[in-house]
Amino acid sequence: MHRKHLLTSVQMAHFVANGSFRMDAVVPAEMNAQAIEVLDQGIPAVPYGTPLAQTFPDGSFVQKLVQLPEVAGAIHSLVGPDPTVDHHAVHIRKANEGEAQNLHADAIIDVREDAFDVQLMYYPQEVTLEMGGTLSVPGSHLRRTNESDTGRYQNLRGQTRLTCPAGTVVFLHHGIWHGGRRNDSGIDRYMFKIRFNPTVRQVRLWNTDDLYDPAVAEELGTYFPWYENATGRLELYNRVKLWQALTGDDTFDPEYWVTRVTNQPRRVVAQRSLNPHAAKEMA
Protein backbone atom coordinates (compact mmCIF):
# COMPACT_ATOMS: atom_id res chain seq x y z
CA MET A 1 0.00 0.00 0.00
CA HIS A 2 1.33 3.41 -0.95
CA ARG A 3 1.98 5.69 2.02
CA LYS A 4 0.07 8.52 0.35
CA HIS A 5 -3.16 6.62 0.98
CA LEU A 6 -2.52 6.14 4.69
CA LEU A 7 -3.87 8.61 7.23
CA THR A 8 -1.43 11.19 8.55
CA SER A 9 -0.58 11.62 12.22
CA VAL A 10 -2.72 14.75 12.38
CA GLN A 11 -5.67 12.81 10.96
CA MET A 12 -5.09 9.98 13.43
CA ALA A 13 -4.95 12.47 16.27
CA HIS A 14 -8.25 13.90 15.03
CA PHE A 15 -9.75 10.39 15.22
CA VAL A 16 -8.36 9.83 18.72
CA ALA A 17 -9.82 13.15 19.91
CA ASN A 18 -13.16 13.06 18.09
CA GLY A 19 -13.81 9.33 17.81
CA SER A 20 -14.51 9.68 14.10
CA PHE A 21 -12.95 10.53 10.77
CA ARG A 22 -14.92 11.37 7.61
CA MET A 23 -13.96 11.20 3.97
CA ASP A 24 -16.37 13.22 1.86
CA ALA A 25 -17.33 11.96 -1.61
CA VAL A 26 -14.49 9.44 -1.61
CA VAL A 27 -16.55 6.81 -3.46
CA PRO A 28 -16.86 7.42 -7.23
CA ALA A 29 -20.22 8.53 -8.62
CA GLU A 30 -20.56 5.41 -10.78
CA MET A 31 -20.39 3.21 -7.69
CA ASN A 32 -22.88 5.36 -5.81
CA ALA A 33 -25.26 5.00 -8.73
CA GLN A 34 -25.14 1.19 -8.33
CA ALA A 35 -25.26 1.16 -4.55
CA ILE A 36 -29.00 1.52 -3.84
CA GLU A 37 -29.88 -1.50 -5.97
CA VAL A 38 -27.07 -3.53 -4.39
CA LEU A 39 -28.08 -2.59 -0.85
CA ASP A 40 -31.76 -3.29 -1.57
CA GLN A 41 -30.78 -6.82 -2.56
CA GLY A 42 -28.95 -7.24 0.74
CA ILE A 43 -25.36 -8.17 1.58
CA PRO A 44 -24.98 -11.81 2.73
CA ALA A 45 -24.01 -12.13 6.38
CA VAL A 46 -20.79 -13.83 7.47
CA PRO A 47 -19.78 -15.40 10.80
CA TYR A 48 -18.26 -13.08 13.41
CA GLY A 49 -14.52 -12.78 12.94
CA THR A 50 -14.35 -13.62 9.25
CA PRO A 51 -11.13 -12.25 7.69
CA LEU A 52 -11.90 -9.24 5.54
CA ALA A 53 -10.20 -10.86 2.57
CA GLN A 54 -12.73 -13.73 2.75
CA THR A 55 -15.87 -11.75 3.56
CA PHE A 56 -16.92 -10.30 0.22
CA PRO A 57 -16.73 -12.14 -3.14
CA ASP A 58 -14.17 -11.08 -5.70
CA GLY A 59 -15.53 -8.32 -7.89
CA SER A 60 -18.48 -7.63 -5.60
CA PHE A 61 -19.60 -4.10 -4.86
CA VAL A 62 -18.47 -4.16 -1.24
CA GLN A 63 -15.08 -5.62 -2.10
CA LYS A 64 -14.56 -2.74 -4.52
CA LEU A 65 -15.66 -0.33 -1.79
CA VAL A 66 -13.14 -1.52 0.80
CA GLN A 67 -10.40 -1.73 -1.83
CA LEU A 68 -10.70 1.89 -2.93
CA PRO A 69 -7.19 3.22 -2.20
CA GLU A 70 -8.32 5.96 0.21
CA VAL A 71 -10.73 3.64 2.05
CA ALA A 72 -8.22 0.78 2.23
CA GLY A 73 -5.59 3.23 3.49
CA ALA A 74 -7.85 4.42 6.28
CA ILE A 75 -8.74 0.85 7.30
CA HIS A 76 -5.04 -0.05 7.42
CA SER A 77 -4.20 3.07 9.41
CA LEU A 78 -6.89 2.41 12.02
CA VAL A 79 -6.92 -1.37 12.48
CA GLY A 80 -3.95 -2.58 10.47
CA PRO A 81 -3.53 -5.25 7.81
CA ASP A 82 -5.82 -8.28 7.66
CA PRO A 83 -8.58 -7.17 10.03
CA THR A 84 -11.57 -9.40 10.61
CA VAL A 85 -15.18 -8.42 10.04
CA ASP A 86 -17.21 -8.41 13.22
CA HIS A 87 -20.46 -7.88 11.32
CA HIS A 88 -21.97 -5.70 8.64
CA ALA A 89 -25.47 -4.37 8.00
CA VAL A 90 -27.56 -2.29 5.65
CA HIS A 91 -29.53 0.44 7.40
CA ILE A 92 -32.47 2.05 5.60
CA ARG A 93 -34.24 4.94 7.29
CA LYS A 94 -37.59 5.12 5.50
CA ALA A 95 -39.01 8.38 4.15
CA ASN A 96 -41.18 10.17 6.74
CA GLU A 97 -40.61 7.22 9.05
CA GLY A 98 -41.49 9.22 12.15
CA GLU A 99 -39.00 7.55 14.51
CA ALA A 100 -35.44 8.15 15.59
CA GLN A 101 -32.90 5.80 17.12
CA ASN A 102 -31.86 6.38 20.70
CA LEU A 103 -28.35 7.51 21.45
CA HIS A 104 -26.11 4.50 22.01
CA ALA A 105 -22.62 3.07 21.66
CA ASP A 106 -22.00 -0.12 19.72
CA ALA A 107 -20.47 -1.97 22.64
CA ILE A 108 -21.06 -3.07 26.16
CA ILE A 109 -18.59 -1.58 28.61
CA ASP A 110 -15.25 -2.01 26.86
CA VAL A 111 -12.22 -1.56 29.12
CA ARG A 112 -9.52 -1.81 26.47
CA GLU A 113 -7.09 1.12 26.72
CA ASP A 114 -4.78 0.16 23.88
CA ALA A 115 -7.09 -1.27 21.21
CA PHE A 116 -10.37 -0.42 19.51
CA ASP A 117 -12.66 -1.54 16.71
CA VAL A 118 -13.85 0.80 13.99
CA GLN A 119 -17.05 1.01 12.04
CA LEU A 120 -17.08 2.06 8.42
CA MET A 121 -20.27 3.87 7.45
CA TYR A 122 -20.90 4.42 3.76
CA TYR A 123 -23.54 6.88 2.53
CA PRO A 124 -24.24 6.34 -1.20
CA GLN A 125 -26.53 9.35 -1.59
CA GLU A 126 -26.43 12.97 -0.48
CA VAL A 127 -27.68 13.25 3.10
CA THR A 128 -29.49 16.45 3.97
CA LEU A 129 -30.50 17.65 7.42
CA GLU A 130 -34.12 16.83 6.60
CA MET A 131 -33.12 13.23 5.88
CA GLY A 132 -32.00 12.81 9.48
CA GLY A 133 -28.34 12.03 9.16
CA THR A 134 -26.54 10.03 11.83
CA LEU A 135 -26.24 11.92 15.11
CA SER A 136 -22.95 11.57 16.97
CA VAL A 137 -21.35 13.16 20.02
CA PRO A 138 -17.71 14.08 19.30
CA GLY A 139 -15.29 13.05 22.01
CA SER A 140 -17.67 10.57 23.69
CA HIS A 141 -15.92 7.37 22.58
CA LEU A 142 -13.62 7.01 25.61
CA ARG A 143 -16.34 7.53 28.23
CA ARG A 144 -17.27 3.99 29.08
CA THR A 145 -20.98 3.31 28.98
CA ASN A 146 -23.04 0.22 28.45
CA GLU A 147 -24.49 0.25 24.93
CA SER A 148 -27.86 2.08 25.16
CA ASP A 149 -27.58 3.53 28.67
CA THR A 150 -27.12 6.95 27.05
CA GLY A 151 -30.51 6.66 25.35
CA ARG A 152 -32.14 8.96 27.90
CA TYR A 153 -30.11 11.91 26.62
CA GLN A 154 -31.97 13.79 23.91
CA ASN A 155 -29.47 16.51 23.04
CA LEU A 156 -25.93 17.29 24.11
CA ARG A 157 -24.00 20.48 23.42
CA GLY A 158 -21.67 19.99 20.48
CA GLN A 159 -23.48 16.99 19.01
CA THR A 160 -23.45 16.76 15.25
CA ARG A 161 -25.92 15.51 12.67
CA LEU A 162 -24.21 14.19 9.61
CA THR A 163 -24.97 15.90 6.34
CA CYS A 164 -22.73 14.91 3.48
CA PRO A 165 -22.36 14.53 -0.27
CA ALA A 166 -22.97 11.20 -1.96
CA GLY A 167 -20.13 8.71 -1.60
CA THR A 168 -19.05 9.78 1.87
CA VAL A 169 -17.40 7.27 4.21
CA VAL A 170 -17.16 7.86 7.95
CA PHE A 171 -15.05 5.80 10.36
CA LEU A 172 -16.27 5.63 13.96
CA HIS A 173 -14.57 4.39 17.11
CA HIS A 174 -16.79 1.59 18.49
CA GLY A 175 -17.44 3.55 21.67
CA ILE A 176 -18.77 6.79 20.20
CA TRP A 177 -22.30 7.77 21.18
CA HIS A 178 -24.49 7.95 18.08
CA GLY A 179 -27.91 7.20 16.64
CA GLY A 180 -29.87 7.43 13.41
CA ARG A 181 -32.06 10.51 13.31
CA ARG A 182 -35.65 10.67 12.11
CA ASN A 183 -36.04 10.96 8.35
CA ASP A 184 -38.48 13.79 7.66
CA SER A 185 -37.86 13.81 3.92
CA GLY A 186 -39.66 11.98 1.16
CA ILE A 187 -36.52 9.97 0.27
CA ASP A 188 -35.40 6.69 1.84
CA ARG A 189 -31.95 7.14 3.39
CA TYR A 190 -29.36 4.37 2.95
CA MET A 191 -26.27 3.57 4.97
CA PHE A 192 -24.06 0.48 4.89
CA LYS A 193 -21.78 -0.30 7.79
CA ILE A 194 -18.97 -2.74 8.51
CA ARG A 195 -17.36 -3.24 11.92
CA PHE A 196 -13.69 -4.23 11.81
CA ASN A 197 -11.70 -5.98 14.55
CA PRO A 198 -7.89 -5.50 14.47
CA THR A 199 -5.68 -8.59 14.45
CA VAL A 200 -2.40 -6.80 15.16
CA ARG A 201 -1.27 -4.28 17.77
CA GLN A 202 -2.44 -0.88 16.59
CA VAL A 203 0.96 0.77 16.79
CA ARG A 204 2.13 3.30 14.17
CA LEU A 205 0.05 1.81 11.37
CA TRP A 206 -0.38 5.16 9.62
CA ASN A 207 1.99 7.53 7.83
CA THR A 208 4.03 8.89 10.74
CA ASP A 209 6.05 11.42 8.74
CA ASP A 210 4.28 14.24 10.63
CA LEU A 211 4.28 12.55 14.06
CA TYR A 212 5.85 15.55 15.77
CA ASP A 213 3.85 18.20 13.95
CA PRO A 214 2.46 20.66 16.57
CA ALA A 215 -0.97 20.14 15.00
CA VAL A 216 -0.99 16.62 16.49
CA ALA A 217 -0.97 17.94 20.06
CA GLU A 218 -3.53 20.60 19.10
CA GLU A 219 -5.91 17.92 17.85
CA LEU A 220 -5.39 15.78 20.95
CA GLY A 221 -6.15 18.77 23.16
CA THR A 222 -9.57 19.43 21.61
CA TYR A 223 -12.16 20.18 24.27
CA PHE A 224 -15.85 19.58 23.50
CA PRO A 225 -18.68 21.74 24.89
CA TRP A 226 -20.55 18.87 26.56
CA TYR A 227 -17.60 18.02 28.82
CA GLU A 228 -17.95 18.77 32.52
CA ASN A 229 -15.28 21.01 34.04
CA ALA A 230 -13.70 18.23 36.11
CA THR A 231 -14.83 14.92 34.64
CA GLY A 232 -14.22 16.22 31.16
CA ARG A 233 -10.50 16.26 31.92
CA LEU A 234 -10.66 12.47 32.12
CA GLU A 235 -11.45 12.42 28.41
CA LEU A 236 -8.16 14.20 27.71
CA TYR A 237 -6.38 11.85 30.11
CA ASN A 238 -7.82 8.78 28.35
CA ARG A 239 -6.92 10.34 25.02
CA VAL A 240 -3.28 10.68 26.04
CA LYS A 241 -3.26 7.05 27.20
CA LEU A 242 -4.61 5.92 23.83
CA TRP A 243 -2.11 8.06 21.90
CA GLN A 244 0.74 6.64 23.98
CA ALA A 245 -0.46 3.13 23.09
CA LEU A 246 -0.85 3.93 19.39
CA THR A 247 2.60 5.50 19.12
CA GLY A 248 4.42 3.24 21.59
CA ASP A 249 5.68 6.41 23.24
CA ASP A 250 4.78 6.89 26.90
CA THR A 251 6.60 10.23 27.06
CA PHE A 252 3.76 12.04 25.30
CA ASP A 253 1.95 13.76 28.18
CA PRO A 254 1.45 17.52 27.61
CA GLU A 255 -0.19 18.20 30.99
CA TYR A 256 1.83 15.63 32.99
CA TRP A 257 -1.44 14.06 34.19
CA VAL A 258 -0.70 10.49 33.08
CA THR A 259 2.90 10.60 34.29
CA ARG A 260 1.80 11.83 37.70
CA VAL A 261 -0.90 9.24 38.39
CA THR A 262 1.00 6.30 36.94
CA ASN A 263 4.07 7.04 39.03
CA GLN A 264 4.62 4.00 41.26
CA PRO A 265 7.58 4.70 43.57
CA ARG A 266 8.94 1.74 45.50
CA ARG A 267 9.68 2.11 49.24
CA VAL A 268 13.31 1.54 50.05
CA VAL A 269 14.11 0.47 53.61
CA ALA A 270 17.33 1.97 54.92
CA GLN A 271 19.94 -0.16 56.59
CA ARG A 272 19.27 -0.56 60.28
CA SER A 273 22.54 1.13 61.13
CA LEU A 274 21.34 4.25 59.26
CA ASN A 275 17.93 4.35 60.95
CA PRO A 276 18.00 6.99 63.74
CA HIS A 277 14.94 5.44 65.36
CA ALA A 278 16.45 1.98 65.73
CA ALA A 279 17.76 0.94 69.13
CA LYS A 280 21.55 1.20 69.41
CA GLU A 281 23.32 -2.08 69.66
CA MET A 282 25.14 -2.76 72.91
CA ALA A 283 28.91 -2.92 72.74
TAVEN-V225642 format. One record per residue. N is the residue number from 1. RES is the residue in one small letter. SS is DSSP state (hx for helix, st for strand, lp for the rest). PSI is psi as a letter, one per 30 degrees, with the letter a starting at -180 (NA if undefined). D_CENTER is the distance of its C-alpha to the mean C-alpha in Angstrom with 2 decimals. Layout:
n=N res=RES ss=SS psi=PSI d_center=D_CENTER
n=N res=RES ss=SS psi=PSI d_center=D_CENTER
This chain:
n=1 res=m ss=lp psi=k d_center=21.76
n=2 res=h ss=lp psi=k d_center=22.74
n=3 res=r ss=hx psi=f d_center=20.93
n=4 res=k ss=hx psi=f d_center=21.06
n=5 res=h ss=hx psi=f d_center=18.44
n=6 res=l ss=lp psi=l d_center=15.87
n=7 res=l ss=lp psi=l d_center=13.47
n=8 res=t ss=st psi=l d_center=15.28
n=9 res=s ss=hx psi=e d_center=14.68
n=10 res=v ss=hx psi=e d_center=14.59
n=11 res=q ss=hx psi=e d_center=11.85
n=12 res=m ss=hx psi=e d_center=9.77
n=13 res=a ss=hx psi=e d_center=10.86
n=14 res=h ss=hx psi=e d_center=9.89
n=15 res=f ss=hx psi=e d_center=6.14
n=16 res=v ss=hx psi=e d_center=6.95
n=17 res=a ss=hx psi=e d_center=9.11
n=18 res=n ss=hx psi=f d_center=7.77
n=19 res=g ss=lp psi=g d_center=4.15
n=20 res=s ss=st psi=l d_center=4.94
n=21 res=f ss=st psi=k d_center=7.55
n=22 res=r ss=st psi=k d_center=10.69
n=23 res=m ss=st psi=j d_center=13.68
n=24 res=d ss=lp psi=k d_center=16.74
n=25 res=a ss=lp psi=h d_center=19.55
n=26 res=v ss=lp psi=f d_center=18.46
n=27 res=v ss=lp psi=k d_center=20.15
n=28 res=p ss=lp psi=l d_center=23.96
n=29 res=a ss=hx psi=e d_center=26.13
n=30 res=e ss=hx psi=e d_center=28.12
n=31 res=m ss=hx psi=e d_center=25.20
n=32 res=n ss=hx psi=e d_center=24.18
n=33 res=a ss=hx psi=f d_center=27.83
n=34 res=q ss=hx psi=f d_center=27.75
n=35 res=a ss=hx psi=e d_center=24.51
n=36 res=i ss=hx psi=e d_center=25.93
n=37 res=e ss=hx psi=e d_center=28.72
n=38 res=v ss=hx psi=e d_center=26.52
n=39 res=l ss=hx psi=e d_center=24.12
n=40 res=d ss=hx psi=e d_center=27.24
n=41 res=q ss=hx psi=f d_center=28.58
n=42 res=g ss=lp psi=l d_center=25.54
n=43 res=i ss=lp psi=j d_center=23.49
n=44 res=p ss=lp psi=k d_center=24.95
n=45 res=a ss=lp psi=l d_center=22.93
n=46 res=v ss=lp psi=l d_center=22.56
n=47 res=p ss=lp psi=l d_center=22.57
n=48 res=y ss=lp psi=k d_center=19.45
n=49 res=g ss=lp psi=g d_center=18.62
n=50 res=t ss=st psi=k d_center=20.42
n=51 res=p ss=st psi=k d_center=19.86
n=52 res=l ss=hx psi=e d_center=18.32
n=53 res=a ss=hx psi=f d_center=21.61
n=54 res=q ss=hx psi=g d_center=23.55
n=55 res=t ss=hx psi=e d_center=21.64
n=56 res=f ss=lp psi=k d_center=22.88
n=57 res=p ss=lp psi=l d_center=26.52
n=58 res=d ss=lp psi=k d_center=27.61
n=59 res=g ss=lp psi=f d_center=28.01
n=60 res=s ss=lp psi=l d_center=26.11
n=61 res=f ss=hx psi=e d_center=24.15
n=62 res=v ss=hx psi=e d_center=20.75
n=63 res=q ss=hx psi=e d_center=21.63
n=64 res=k ss=hx psi=e d_center=22.49
n=65 res=l ss=hx psi=e d_center=19.22
n=66 res=v ss=hx psi=f d_center=17.08
n=67 res=q ss=hx psi=f d_center=19.78
n=68 res=l ss=lp psi=k d_center=19.79
n=69 res=p ss=hx psi=e d_center=19.67
n=70 res=e ss=hx psi=e d_center=16.90
n=71 res=v ss=hx psi=e d_center=14.66
n=72 res=a ss=hx psi=e d_center=15.73
n=73 res=g ss=hx psi=e d_center=15.16
n=74 res=a ss=hx psi=e d_center=11.50
n=75 res=i ss=hx psi=e d_center=11.14
n=76 res=h ss=hx psi=e d_center=13.34
n=77 res=s ss=hx psi=e d_center=11.67
n=78 res=l ss=hx psi=e d_center=8.30
n=79 res=v ss=hx psi=f d_center=10.10
n=80 res=g ss=lp psi=a d_center=13.65
n=81 res=p ss=lp psi=l d_center=16.82
n=82 res=d ss=lp psi=h d_center=17.90
n=83 res=p ss=lp psi=l d_center=14.90
n=84 res=t ss=st psi=l d_center=16.04
n=85 res=v ss=st psi=j d_center=15.39
n=86 res=d ss=st psi=e d_center=14.78
n=87 res=h ss=st psi=l d_center=16.00
n=88 res=h ss=st psi=l d_center=16.15
n=89 res=a ss=st psi=k d_center=17.79
n=90 res=v ss=st psi=k d_center=19.50
n=91 res=h ss=st psi=k d_center=19.26
n=92 res=i ss=st psi=j d_center=22.30
n=93 res=r ss=st psi=j d_center=22.88
n=94 res=k ss=lp psi=l d_center=26.66
n=95 res=a ss=lp psi=k d_center=28.66
n=96 res=n ss=lp psi=h d_center=29.92
n=97 res=e ss=lp psi=e d_center=28.38
n=98 res=g ss=lp psi=g d_center=28.80
n=99 res=e ss=lp psi=l d_center=25.90
n=100 res=a ss=lp psi=l d_center=22.37
n=101 res=q ss=lp psi=k d_center=19.67
n=102 res=n ss=lp psi=l d_center=19.13
n=103 res=l ss=lp psi=k d_center=16.06
n=104 res=h ss=st psi=l d_center=14.08
n=105 res=a ss=lp psi=l d_center=11.02
n=106 res=d ss=lp psi=h d_center=10.92
n=107 res=a ss=lp psi=k d_center=12.13
n=108 res=i ss=lp psi=l d_center=15.17
n=109 res=i ss=lp psi=k d_center=15.10
n=110 res=d ss=lp psi=j d_center=13.04
n=111 res=v ss=lp psi=g d_center=14.60
n=112 res=r ss=lp psi=k d_center=13.00
n=113 res=e ss=lp psi=f d_center=12.80
n=114 res=d ss=lp psi=g d_center=12.51
n=115 res=a ss=lp psi=l d_center=10.34
n=116 res=f ss=lp psi=l d_center=7.28
n=117 res=d ss=lp psi=l d_center=7.06
n=118 res=v ss=st psi=l d_center=5.29
n=119 res=q ss=st psi=k d_center=7.29
n=120 res=l ss=st psi=k d_center=9.46
n=121 res=m ss=st psi=k d_center=11.46
n=122 res=y ss=st psi=k d_center=14.79
n=123 res=y ss=st psi=j d_center=17.31
n=124 res=p ss=lp psi=f d_center=20.74
n=125 res=q ss=lp psi=l d_center=22.67
n=126 res=e ss=lp psi=k d_center=22.66
n=127 res=v ss=st psi=j d_center=21.09
n=128 res=t ss=lp psi=l d_center=23.19
n=129 res=l ss=hx psi=e d_center=22.93
n=130 res=e ss=hx psi=f d_center=25.69
n=131 res=m ss=hx psi=f d_center=23.77
n=132 res=g ss=lp psi=h d_center=21.28
n=133 res=g ss=lp psi=l d_center=17.96
n=134 res=t ss=lp psi=k d_center=14.76
n=135 res=l ss=st psi=k d_center=14.55
n=136 res=s ss=st psi=l d_center=11.47
n=137 res=v ss=lp psi=j d_center=11.75
n=138 res=p ss=lp psi=k d_center=10.12
n=139 res=g ss=lp psi=g d_center=9.66
n=140 res=s ss=lp psi=f d_center=9.95
n=141 res=h ss=lp psi=f d_center=7.02
n=142 res=l ss=lp psi=g d_center=9.37
n=143 res=r ss=lp psi=j d_center=12.42
n=144 res=r ss=lp psi=j d_center=13.41
n=145 res=t ss=lp psi=l d_center=14.95
n=146 res=n ss=lp psi=j d_center=16.42
n=147 res=e ss=lp psi=c d_center=15.07
n=148 res=s ss=lp psi=g d_center=17.38
n=149 res=d ss=hx psi=f d_center=18.99
n=150 res=t ss=hx psi=g d_center=17.57
n=151 res=g ss=hx psi=f d_center=19.49
n=152 res=r ss=hx psi=f d_center=22.40
n=153 res=y ss=lp psi=k d_center=20.75
n=154 res=q ss=lp psi=e d_center=21.82
n=155 res=n ss=lp psi=k d_center=20.72
n=156 res=l ss=lp psi=k d_center=18.98
n=157 res=r ss=lp psi=k d_center=19.75
n=158 res=g ss=lp psi=f d_center=17.27
n=159 res=q ss=lp psi=l d_center=15.63
n=160 res=t ss=st psi=k d_center=15.25
n=161 res=r ss=st psi=k d_center=16.58
n=162 res=l ss=lp psi=k d_center=15.55
n=163 res=t ss=lp psi=k d_center=18.62
n=164 res=c ss=st psi=l d_center=18.58
n=165 res=p ss=lp psi=l d_center=21.02
n=166 res=a ss=lp psi=k d_center=21.52
n=167 res=g ss=lp psi=g d_center=19.51
n=168 res=t ss=st psi=k d_center=16.20
n=169 res=v ss=st psi=k d_center=12.98
n=170 res=v ss=st psi=k d_center=9.58
n=171 res=f ss=st psi=k d_center=6.29
n=172 res=l ss=st psi=k d_center=3.87
n=173 res=h ss=st psi=k d_center=1.86
n=174 res=h ss=lp psi=f d_center=5.67
n=175 res=g ss=lp psi=f d_center=7.03
n=176 res=i ss=lp psi=k d_center=6.84
n=177 res=w ss=lp psi=k d_center=10.50
n=178 res=h ss=st psi=l d_center=11.63
n=179 res=g ss=st psi=k d_center=14.76
n=180 res=g ss=lp psi=k d_center=17.00
n=181 res=r ss=lp psi=l d_center=19.71
n=182 res=r ss=lp psi=k d_center=23.39
n=183 res=n ss=lp psi=j d_center=24.77
n=184 res=d ss=lp psi=g d_center=27.95
n=185 res=s ss=lp psi=l d_center=28.81
n=186 res=g ss=lp psi=g d_center=31.16
n=187 res=i ss=lp psi=k d_center=28.65
n=188 res=d ss=lp psi=k d_center=26.52
n=189 res=r ss=st psi=k d_center=22.82
n=190 res=y ss=st psi=k d_center=21.00
n=191 res=m ss=st psi=k d_center=17.41
n=192 res=f ss=st psi=k d_center=16.55
n=193 res=k ss=st psi=l d_center=13.40
n=194 res=i ss=st psi=k d_center=12.73
n=195 res=r ss=st psi=k d_center=10.62
n=196 res=f ss=st psi=k d_center=10.74
n=197 res=n ss=st psi=k d_center=11.71
n=198 res=p ss=lp psi=l d_center=12.37
n=199 res=t ss=lp psi=g d_center=16.10
n=200 res=v ss=lp psi=l d_center=16.43
n=201 res=r ss=lp psi=k d_center=15.51
n=202 res=q ss=lp psi=i d_center=12.54
n=203 res=v ss=lp psi=j d_center=14.97
n=204 res=r ss=lp psi=h d_center=15.68
n=205 res=l ss=lp psi=f d_center=14.67
n=206 res=w ss=lp psi=a d_center=14.53
n=207 res=n ss=st psi=j d_center=17.59
n=208 res=t ss=hx psi=g d_center=18.49
n=209 res=d ss=hx psi=f d_center=21.59
n=210 res=d ss=hx psi=g d_center=20.42
n=211 res=l ss=lp psi=e d_center=19.04
n=212 res=y ss=lp psi=g d_center=21.60
n=213 res=d ss=lp psi=k d_center=21.45
n=214 res=p ss=hx psi=f d_center=21.85
n=215 res=a ss=hx psi=f d_center=19.18
n=216 res=v ss=hx psi=e d_center=16.56
n=217 res=a ss=hx psi=e d_center=17.88
n=218 res=e ss=hx psi=e d_center=18.18
n=219 res=e ss=hx psi=e d_center=14.52
n=220 res=l ss=hx psi=f d_center=13.74
n=221 res=g ss=lp psi=g d_center=16.52
n=222 res=t ss=lp psi=k d_center=15.35
n=223 res=y ss=lp psi=k d_center=16.73
n=224 res=f ss=lp psi=k d_center=16.01
n=225 res=p ss=lp psi=f d_center=19.14
n=226 res=w ss=lp psi=f d_center=18.35
n=227 res=y ss=lp psi=k d_center=18.20
n=228 res=e ss=lp psi=l d_center=21.44
n=229 res=n ss=lp psi=e d_center=23.61
n=230 res=a ss=lp psi=e d_center=23.50
n=231 res=t ss=lp psi=e d_center=20.62
n=232 res=g ss=hx psi=f d_center=18.30
n=233 res=r ss=hx psi=f d_center=19.12
n=234 res=l ss=hx psi=f d_center=17.43
n=235 res=e ss=hx psi=e d_center=14.01
n=236 res=l ss=hx psi=e d_center=15.18
n=237 res=y ss=hx psi=e d_center=16.63
n=238 res=n ss=hx psi=e d_center=13.56
n=239 res=r ss=hx psi=e d_center=11.76
n=240 res=v ss=hx psi=e d_center=14.83
n=241 res=k ss=hx psi=e d_center=14.82
n=242 res=l ss=hx psi=e d_center=11.42
n=243 res=w ss=hx psi=e d_center=12.70
n=244 res=q ss=hx psi=e d_center=15.97
n=245 res=a ss=hx psi=e d_center=14.64
n=246 res=l ss=hx psi=f d_center=12.86
n=247 res=t ss=hx psi=f d_center=16.08
n=248 res=g ss=lp psi=g d_center=18.56
n=249 res=d ss=lp psi=j d_center=20.16
n=250 res=d ss=lp psi=g d_center=20.93
n=251 res=t ss=lp psi=f d_center=23.04
n=252 res=f ss=lp psi=j d_center=20.30
n=253 res=d ss=lp psi=i d_center=20.96
n=254 res=p ss=lp psi=e d_center=22.08
n=255 res=e ss=lp psi=g d_center=23.37
n=256 res=y ss=lp psi=g d_center=24.63
n=257 res=w ss=hx psi=e d_center=23.03
n=258 res=v ss=hx psi=e d_center=21.49
n=259 res=t ss=hx psi=e d_center=24.66
n=260 res=r ss=hx psi=e d_center=26.86
n=261 res=v ss=hx psi=f d_center=25.52
n=262 res=t ss=lp psi=g d_center=25.04
n=263 res=n ss=lp psi=k d_center=28.57
n=264 res=q ss=lp psi=i d_center=30.68
n=265 res=p ss=lp psi=l d_center=34.26
n=266 res=r ss=lp psi=k d_center=36.81
n=267 res=r ss=lp psi=k d_center=40.21
n=268 res=v ss=lp psi=k d_center=43.07
n=269 res=v ss=lp psi=k d_center=46.48
n=270 res=a ss=lp psi=l d_center=49.33
n=271 res=q ss=lp psi=k d_center=52.45
n=272 res=r ss=hx psi=e d_center=54.97
n=273 res=s ss=hx psi=f d_center=57.47
n=274 res=l ss=hx psi=f d_center=55.11
n=275 res=n ss=lp psi=j d_center=54.42
n=276 res=p ss=lp psi=f d_center=56.77
n=277 res=h ss=lp psi=f d_center=56.52
n=278 res=a ss=lp psi=k d_center=57.71
n=279 res=a ss=lp psi=k d_center=61.37
n=280 res=k ss=lp psi=k d_center=63.58
n=281 res=e ss=lp psi=k d_center=65.07
n=282 res=m ss=lp psi=k d_center=68.84
n=283 res=a ss=lp psi=NA d_center=70.89
